[in-house]
Amino acid sequence: MTKSKLLNIIFYISLIILLISLILQVSVGSYEMSFSQILNGIFNHDLLFSSSYLVRHFLGDTICNFLHIPAVNELFLTTESLIIWNIRIPRFLIGICAGINLACSGVIFQTITRNEMASPYILGISQGSGLSIILILMLFPLMNSFIPLFAIIGGIFAFLIIYLIAWNHGTSPIRLVLAGIIIGSIASAIQTSLFIFSSSLPLIQNAIAWTSGSLIGVSWEEVRIIFPYTFFTLIFACMCNRPLNLLLLGENNAKSIGLSVEKWRFILAFIGIIAAASSVSVCGLIGFVGLISPHISRTLIGSDSKYLIPCSAIIGSLLLVCSDTLARVIFNPIQIPVGILMSVIGGSFFIFLMIRKRNFNKI
């Protein structure tokens, strides 16, 4: 069986699982619904045939008002439709987008470090983005609308420090990972100290909930924030499959073929940082998605980035959405942050890898 056919099979199986997860997602919560109510809520005639209502969800009121797209009176919609389309479907879409971003970021960082234990979370990129967001939330709360930008700046700053620490007439995979762990630990320590020195209890509670990694309370506004970054990540990561494959050959081999190794490391790292930071800005610190997804995909379809990136994106979205669904179903009506469950799953997977494989220096 060719890899393209195998990728298609993985896609269709994942699509079926995602549809099942969607049904579970919209049916579970403080307002429970029967299957018929779910179908009526999703396929509401007044909503689906109102193009302006759907456009306003995806574009936002500001752009729609500028384009003179008429508003829709939601009073005519059923309670089920309002809950499904305004609360639960955005959460499902955020899970897909964040999973794609984290998985693609994981593939990139595992490739440029040539270390299968690398991920944006383990390398400290996520913590760097998280620290910048915490600083904005606590010190400059009026600048909340610029959180994605500050998350990217924080991630870039963290990576530059990691690169400087790891640099010794060039960089090596193990030095990058060790430097990332150091910076991630420092960033986490600074976050904790900020909680201690803050006098606002509600702000501390919100910040701690955010650092746990959660899809609770997301809306169409967060979908509009993360979707462009997801689109950017997928397009550019797929376009860079050749340098990703060459980097897997090792620095000397890649240079002999004509690849500018350090330049492409920075370009690819920038794509990976944007992907990870955009997810952090919307749903907080969710670890291990970027670690697990590339491993599963590499086992299924191999290391060729042409197939590995889309497969990892599929597996990443599936992993995050299913984990969030599992957290909601098991602990219903209590909502457990998906970051906590992912830490349990990721930690178990990490232990499994350590038992199964002795050498983690190279992919």
HELIX and SHEET records of a PDB file:
HELIX    1   1 LYS A    3  SER A   27  1                                  25    
HELIX    2   2 PHE A   35  ILE A   42  1                                   8    
HELIX    3   3 HIS A   45  LEU A   48  1                                   4    
HELIX    4   4 SER A   51  LEU A   59  1                                   9    
HELIX    5   5 ASP A   61  PHE A   66  1                                   6    
HELIX    6   6 GLU A   74  PHE A   76  5                                   3    
HELIX    7   7 THR A   79  ILE A   83  1                                   5    
HELIX    8   8 ILE A   84  ARG A   88  3                                   5    
HELIX    9   9 ILE A   89  THR A  113  1                                  25    
HELIX   10  10 ILE A  125  LEU A  139  1                                  15    
HELIX   11  11 PRO A  141  PHE A  146  5                                   6    
HELIX   12  12 ILE A  147  ALA A  166  1                                  20    
HELIX   13  13 PRO A  173  PHE A  197  1                                  25    
HELIX   14  14 LEU A  201  THR A  211  1                                  11    
HELIX   15  15 TRP A  220  MET A  239  1                                  20    
HELIX   16  16 ASN A  241  LEU A  247  1                                   7    
HELIX   17  17 GLU A  251  ILE A  257  1                                   7    
HELIX   18  18 VAL A  261  CYS A  283  1                                  23    
HELIX   19  19 VAL A  289  ILE A  301  1                                  13    
HELIX   20  20 SER A  305  PHE A  331  1                                  27    
HELIX   21  21 VAL A  338  ARG A  356  1                                  19    
END                                                                             
